[in-house]
């Protein structure tokens, strides 16, 4: 197992990034965080991390990486709202392509030992095929968000081939858990349902509710990132449970946990929404030693409890 003394986490004040920061600090690794706080929160920041407010697209971020020369970089900072990417593709590409390339190229030049990129599995594969999707499933990124993520992956491979940057891409299924955003494009369906039900508000399901997703709890995602750092591997790995869960099923489970009394309501379907998705993570099991440990039932209990207490 390589010995890392310093780590840079972009987006380290966000949902997944802040949990990764906590895990690194538990390992006694010196952690630096850069985040522009457009989606993250200072409340999520571990007090033992060194925080710098800056955007990954800025020249200052590139110079910071060059000066810091961290042993390992976890790159999570991103524009993750698919709807915003559809409305403004150039703005999405500026962050998700150019911002990623800015950090990746600076990392390659700085001699970073490992670069771990958090990508999307849910948006990358076509729903015309039967899930779960493996890394060998042909890519079919349809939204500007997915196109940008795939482009960033290709740039990472370029930095590896030309500049020797060792990298791991983790294509995540639908993440959920404590600290997930409560509203806006950064909020997942689980956090939205939990917040609305606990507040006794009206809950509207987009479309029929028969659309499926693969939900993976944040602690399992963090463990995947730690294994990606520890293992001497390069390449792309799906991180998911392989299990499809409908939105209607989620509604029923969270309704039970929250004590919600109202009936489900259905609104218009979201345009261009993927109807089904699940990821085959057998490659991660074989090469990283990763398998999901938290069941959907246990993860939902932990998530709803967290929302009750905030």
N, C-alpha and C positions, 0 to 999 in steps of 0.2 A: 504494500500500500504506500503510495507516494506521501511524502511529508509536506504539507502546505502550511505556511506560517501566516500568509496574508491572502485575503479574498476581497474582491470587489463585487458588490451586488447592485446592479442597476434595477431600479424599481423596488428597492428594498424597503420602501414605506408602504408598499401595496399589499394586497391580500396574500398571495403565495410568497412573494419576495420577503416579507417580514418574517414569515415562518422559517424560511431558509436562513435568514440572518440569525434567528434564535438558535437553530440547530448548529450553525457554524460556531457561534459563541460558546455553546455547550462543549464543543470540541476544543475550546481554547485557541481558536484561530482568530487573528486580528481582522476585524471586518470593517470595510469602508462601504458606505452607501451613497449612491447618487440617485436623486429622484427630483423631478420638478413639481411634485405634489399635485399634478393635474388630476390624478385619480387616487394616489396614496394619501396617507394621513400621518401627521407627526405622532398621533396616538399609537400607531402601530410600531413605531421605532423602538428598538431595543436601546436602552440608555448606554450600554457598553459598546455600541457601534459608533463609528465616526461618520457623521452625516454631512453631506454637501448638497445644497439645493442647486441643481443644474439640469439642463436638458441634454439628452443624448445626441441631439442634432447639432449642438453648438461646438464650436472650435475649442471652447474651454474644456469640454468633456474629453476630447481627443488629447489635449495637452495634459489633462489630469492623469489619464491612463499612462501616458508616456513618462510622466514624472513619478507616479506611484509604483509602476512595475509590479503589479500584484502577481502572486503565484497562480491564482485561479480566478476566473471571471464567471459569474452567473448573470446572464443577460435576460432580464424579465421585463424591463421597461418597454412599453409598447402602447399603441393605440389599439384597443381591443373591441371597440364598438363596431360590429359589422354594418349596422345601419349607417353610422357616420362615414364608414369607408365607401358605401354606395353613394352617399350624398356628396362626398368630397374626396375622390380617389387621390388627387395630388397631395392633400394634407396627410392622408393615411400613409402614402408611400414615403413621404418626407420623414416620418417617424419610423415606420416599420422596415423600410428598405435602407434609406440613407442613414438613419440613426443607428441601425444595427451595423451597417458597414463601417460607420465612423468608429464605433467601439471595437469591432472585430479587427479592422486593419490596424488600429492603434495597439491592440493587444498582441497581434502578430509581430509588430515592430518592437514592442516592449519585451518580448521574450516570455509572454504568459505561457505557463506550462499546460493549462487546460482551460478551454472555453466551453461553457455549457449554455446552450440556447434553448429557451422554453418556447416551443412552437405549438401549433394547433393540429390535433388529429381530427377533431370533430368537423372542421371546415375543409379538410384537405382531400377527402375521398368522395367519390360519387355515390349518391344514394340509389343509383340505378342498379347497383350490385347488392347482393345479400350480405349484411354484416354477420360477424365482425370482420373488419378490414385489417389486413396485415401490411407491413412495410412494402411488400411486393405488389400490393394493389396499385394499379395505375393512378397517379395523381390527377385530380380534376378540380383544381381550385377555381371556383366560380365567382366569388365575391372579390372585390379589390383587397379586402383584408387577407383572404386566403392566398391570393396571388402574391401579395407582398411578403407573406410569411414564407412561401415557397421560394421566392426570389432571394430572400435573406439566407435561406438554407443553402442555395446554390453559391452565393457569395462566400459562405463559410467554407464550402468545399474548395473553392478557388484559393482562399487564404491558406487552407491546408496543403493543397498541391503545390502552390508557388512559394509560400512563405513558411510552411511547416507547422502551422498552427494546429495543435491537437484539439479536436472538438467533439462534442456529443450534442445531438439534437434530440430533445424529448418532445414528441408529439403527444400532447395531453388530450384525454377525453374531457368531459365537462367537470371541471373542478368545483368543489363546494366545501363549506366549512366556516368556522369562526373567522371573522374579519372580512368576509366577502362584502362588497359594496352593497349598500341598502337600496340604491336607486340609480336610475340612468342606465346607459349602455354597459356599465361595468358591473351591473347587478345580474346575478344568475337567477334562474327561475326559482331555485330553492330559497335563496335569500329573500326574493320578492314575496313568495308565498308565505314564508315564515313571518316576515315583518307585518304583512297585511292581515294575516289571520290572528296574530297576537294582539293587533290593534283593533280587531273586530271590524276591519274594513272590507269592502266588497272586493272579491277576488275574481278576476276575469281570465279565463283560459283562451289563448289565441287559437282559433280554429277548432278542430274536433277534439284535440287533446290526445289523439292517437299517435302523434309523432313521438318517436323514441330517441333517447339519448343514453349514453354510457356515463354514469356518474362515479367519480373517483374522489375519495376524501382527501383533504389537504395534507394530512400526516403521511399518507401513502405517497403523495406527490413529492413531499420533502425527502422522504426516504429514497425515492428514485433519483433525486438530484444528488444526494450524498453518495449513492452507489456509482453514479456517473462520474463523480469526482474521484472516487477511490479506485475504480477499475481501470485497467490499462486498455481501454477500448476507444475506438473512433467510429462515428457513424450515427445513424438515425434509429430511434427506438420509440415504438408506441407505448404509451402508459395509460392503461385502462383496465376495466374489469371484464370486458367482453360480453357484458349483460345489458340487454336493452330494457329500458324502463319507460313506460308511457308517461306523458304529462298528467293524464288522468289518475294514474296510479300514485304519482308523487302527491297530487292534490289530496287524495284519500289518506295517505300516510301522514302528511303534515297536519291535515285536519284532525286526525286522531291524537297526535302528539300535542297539539296546541289547544285542543278543546274547542275548536271553531265550530259554530253551530249553523252557519249559513250554507245554502246549497251552492254548488258550482254554477258559474255563468260562463257562457262562451261568446267570444267576440270574433271579429274577422281574422282570418289567417294572415300571418306575416308573408309578404311577397318574397318569393325566392327562398323560403325556409327549407332546409334539408328535412326530409320527412323521417328518416331513420339513420341511426349512427351507433356504432359500437366498435371498439378497437381490439384487435388480437395482439396480446402482449407476450406471446410465447418467446419471441426473440429477446425481450428484456429479461424474462425468466431464465433463459439459457445463458446469456452473456453478462447480464448484470446481477443475476440472482434476485431479481425483484418479482414479487407477486403482491397483489392487493391484500391487505390484512383486515381492513375495516369494512364490515358489511354496510349496505345501504341503511338498514334499520338502525344500527349503532351510530353511524355517521349522522343520520338525521336527528337522532336523540341529542347528540352532542351539539349539533348546530342550532336546533330549536332552543335548547337550554341556554346557549350563549346569547341568542337574540332576546331571550326573556330577561337576561341580567344586564344588558347594556343600557 
